[in-house]
Amino acid sequence: MNRFFITGTDTGVGKTVVAAILTKILAGNYWKPIQTGITDDVLDRVTVKTLTDLPDHHFHASTYELKPRLSPNHAAELENVNIDIYQCHIPLTDRALIIEGAGGVFVPLNQQHSMLDLMAHINFPVIIVSRGTLGTLNHTLLTIHALRQRNIKIHGVIFSGELNPANQKTIEQWGNIRTLLHVPHFERIEKSKLYAWMEQQKENILREFA
């Protein structure tokens, strides 16, 4: 059974689209333990469900769902909630499980714990979603270093959006890490285009994640 924790080098890097791709191809389950910025039409679980067309039982409710569009610690403070990473219980499933984090590894969750602590607690191999453009070297290599300092297994890096091949090569060399996949930039996420790309990449995705 394949289980992965998806983190990113920053917010908006493409974690949710990557989560949808893996959930769809693996016919797995999706869980985002901590979700902020919730409105009537903004919920990553709903986005992944919409993109995958999988039934409801493939999706697990977040342990913490917070309305303010802020970092989890600030959103929780405004709602008088204490985020306890030990209350984030891994859903029971006999399918592949894709877990999506919030922001990057050092995003604070409370006064003591960051997203890095949650990843260590859950202890799944981590997939790093990274931009491929200017600025990615520092962010990605620091993320790799932080995970290894905590002895958290890294499955590899997925580049999202425009990709500079020189950046990819540098990250692979300096980070001693594999590129798993490159997800191109979609001007607008349309399922027909996304599914066409996924079909082209299906064998590669199954080889890396199944």
C-alpha positions as CSV (number, residue, x, y, z in Angstrom):
1,M,0.0,0.0,0.0
2,N,1.5,3.3,-1.1
3,R,1.2,6.3,1.3
4,F,2.8,9.7,0.7
5,F,2.8,13.1,2.4
6,I,2.9,16.0,-0.1
7,T,4.7,19.1,1.0
8,G,5.7,22.2,-1.0
9,T,8.4,24.8,-1.1
10,D,5.8,27.4,-0.5
11,T,2.1,28.1,-0.6
12,G,0.4,27.9,-4.1
13,V,3.2,25.8,-5.6
14,G,0.8,23.1,-6.9
15,K,0.4,20.6,-4.1
16,T,-3.3,20.2,-4.6
17,V,-3.0,19.5,-8.3
18,V,-0.3,16.9,-7.7
19,A,-2.4,15.4,-4.9
20,A,-5.3,15.1,-7.4
21,I,-3.1,13.5,-10.0
22,L,-1.8,10.8,-7.7
23,T,-5.1,10.2,-6.0
24,K,-6.7,9.7,-9.5
25,I,-4.0,7.5,-11.0
26,L,-3.6,5.3,-7.9
27,A,-7.4,5.3,-7.2
28,G,-6.4,6.2,-3.7
29,N,-7.8,8.2,-0.8
30,Y,-7.1,11.9,0.0
31,W,-6.7,13.6,3.3
32,K,-5.6,17.1,4.2
33,P,-5.2,17.1,8.0
34,I,-5.2,20.9,8.4
35,Q,-7.1,23.3,6.1
36,T,-7.2,27.0,6.3
37,G,-8.9,29.6,4.1
38,I,-12.2,27.8,4.0
39,T,-15.2,29.4,2.3
40,D,-18.3,28.0,0.7
41,D,-16.4,27.2,-2.5
42,V,-12.8,26.9,-1.3
43,L,-11.8,23.5,0.2
44,D,-8.9,21.5,-1.2
45,R,-10.7,18.2,-0.6
46,V,-13.6,19.4,-2.8
47,T,-11.0,20.6,-5.5
48,V,-9.4,17.2,-5.5
49,K,-12.8,15.4,-5.6
50,T,-13.8,17.6,-8.6
51,L,-10.6,16.9,-10.5
52,T,-10.6,13.2,-9.9
53,D,-14.3,12.3,-10.2
54,L,-13.8,9.7,-7.5
55,P,-16.6,8.8,-5.0
56,D,-17.0,10.4,-1.6
57,H,-15.5,7.5,0.3
58,H,-12.1,8.3,-1.3
59,F,-12.0,11.6,0.7
60,H,-11.5,12.2,4.4
61,A,-12.5,15.3,6.3
62,S,-9.7,17.4,7.7
63,T,-9.0,17.2,11.4
64,Y,-8.9,21.0,11.5
65,E,-10.9,23.3,9.1
66,L,-10.3,27.0,9.7
67,K,-11.9,29.9,7.9
68,P,-9.1,32.6,8.0
69,R,-6.8,32.5,5.0
70,L,-3.7,32.6,7.2
71,S,-1.0,30.3,8.4
72,P,-2.5,27.5,10.5
73,N,-1.2,29.0,13.8
74,H,-2.7,32.4,13.2
75,A,-6.0,31.0,11.8
76,A,-6.4,28.7,14.8
77,E,-5.7,31.6,17.2
78,L,-8.4,33.7,15.6
79,E,-10.9,30.8,16.0
80,N,-9.7,30.0,19.6
81,V,-8.6,26.5,18.4
82,N,-5.5,24.7,19.5
83,I,-4.0,22.5,16.8
84,D,-2.8,19.3,18.3
85,I,-0.8,17.2,15.8
86,Y,-1.4,14.1,17.9
87,Q,-5.1,14.5,17.1
88,C,-4.4,14.1,13.4
89,H,-5.1,10.4,13.2
90,I,-4.3,8.7,9.9
91,P,-7.5,7.5,8.2
92,L,-8.0,3.8,8.0
93,T,-8.1,2.6,4.4
94,D,-6.9,-0.3,2.3
95,R,-6.1,2.0,-0.6
96,A,-3.2,4.2,-1.4
97,L,-3.3,7.3,0.8
98,I,-2.3,10.8,-0.3
99,I,-1.8,13.4,2.5
100,E,-1.5,17.0,1.6
101,G,0.2,19.5,4.0
102,A,-0.4,23.2,4.3
103,G,2.3,25.4,3.0
104,G,6.0,24.4,3.5
105,V,7.8,22.4,6.2
106,F,8.3,25.3,8.6
107,V,4.8,26.6,8.6
108,P,3.8,27.0,12.3
109,L,0.8,25.0,13.6
110,N,0.9,26.1,17.2
111,Q,3.5,27.5,19.6
112,Q,5.5,24.3,19.7
113,H,5.0,22.5,16.4
114,S,5.4,23.1,12.7
115,M,4.3,21.2,9.6
116,L,7.7,19.4,9.9
117,D,6.6,18.0,13.2
118,L,3.3,16.7,11.7
119,M,5.2,15.0,8.9
120,A,7.5,13.4,11.5
121,H,4.5,12.2,13.5
122,I,2.7,10.7,10.4
123,N,6.0,9.3,9.1
124,F,5.1,8.7,5.5
125,P,7.6,9.2,2.6
126,V,7.5,12.8,1.6
127,I,7.0,14.2,-1.9
128,I,8.3,17.8,-2.4
129,V,6.5,19.9,-4.9
130,S,8.7,22.6,-6.1
131,R,8.7,25.4,-8.7
132,G,11.2,25.1,-11.5
133,T,11.9,28.8,-12.0
134,L,14.1,31.4,-10.4
135,G,14.2,31.1,-6.6
136,T,13.6,27.4,-6.4
137,L,17.1,26.4,-5.6
138,N,17.3,27.9,-2.1
139,H,13.7,26.9,-1.2
140,T,14.0,23.3,-2.4
141,L,17.4,22.6,-1.0
142,L,16.4,24.0,2.4
143,T,13.3,21.9,2.4
144,I,15.4,18.8,1.6
145,H,17.9,19.6,4.3
146,A,15.1,20.2,6.9
147,L,13.5,16.9,6.2
148,R,16.8,15.0,6.4
149,Q,17.7,16.7,9.7
150,R,14.6,15.0,11.1
151,N,15.3,11.7,9.4
152,I,12.1,11.9,7.4
153,K,12.3,9.8,4.2
154,I,12.0,11.8,1.0
155,H,10.5,9.9,-2.0
156,G,11.6,12.6,-4.4
157,V,10.8,16.0,-6.0
158,I,7.9,16.9,-8.4
159,F,8.4,20.1,-10.3
160,S,5.3,22.2,-11.0
161,G,4.9,24.8,-13.8
162,E,7.6,26.2,-15.9
163,L,10.8,24.3,-15.5
164,N,14.4,25.4,-16.0
165,P,16.4,22.2,-16.7
166,A,19.5,23.7,-15.1
167,N,17.6,24.2,-11.9
168,Q,16.4,20.6,-12.0
169,K,19.9,19.4,-12.5
170,T,21.3,21.5,-9.7
171,I,18.7,20.3,-7.2
172,E,19.3,16.7,-8.2
173,Q,23.0,17.1,-7.7
174,W,23.1,19.3,-4.6
175,G,20.1,17.6,-3.0
176,N,21.1,14.1,-4.0
177,I,17.5,13.5,-4.9
178,R,15.5,12.2,-7.8
179,T,13.0,14.1,-10.0
180,L,9.8,12.0,-10.0
181,L,7.7,14.1,-12.4
182,H,7.2,17.4,-14.0
183,V,3.7,18.7,-14.0
184,P,3.4,21.5,-16.6
185,H,1.6,24.8,-16.1
186,F,-2.1,24.6,-17.0
187,E,-3.4,28.1,-17.8
188,R,-6.7,26.9,-16.5
189,I,-7.3,23.5,-14.9
190,E,-9.7,21.7,-17.2
191,K,-10.2,18.0,-16.6
192,S,-10.1,17.1,-20.3
193,K,-6.6,18.6,-20.6
194,L,-5.4,17.3,-17.3
195,Y,-6.7,13.8,-18.0
196,A,-5.1,13.8,-21.5
197,W,-1.7,14.7,-19.9
198,M,-2.2,12.1,-17.1
199,E,-2.9,9.4,-19.7
200,Q,0.4,10.2,-21.4
201,Q,2.2,10.1,-18.1
202,K,0.4,7.1,-16.6
203,E,3.1,4.5,-17.0
204,N,5.7,6.8,-15.5
205,I,3.5,7.8,-12.6
206,L,2.7,4.2,-11.8
207,R,6.3,3.3,-12.0
208,E,7.3,6.0,-9.5
209,F,4.3,5.7,-7.1
210,A,2.5,2.3,-7.4
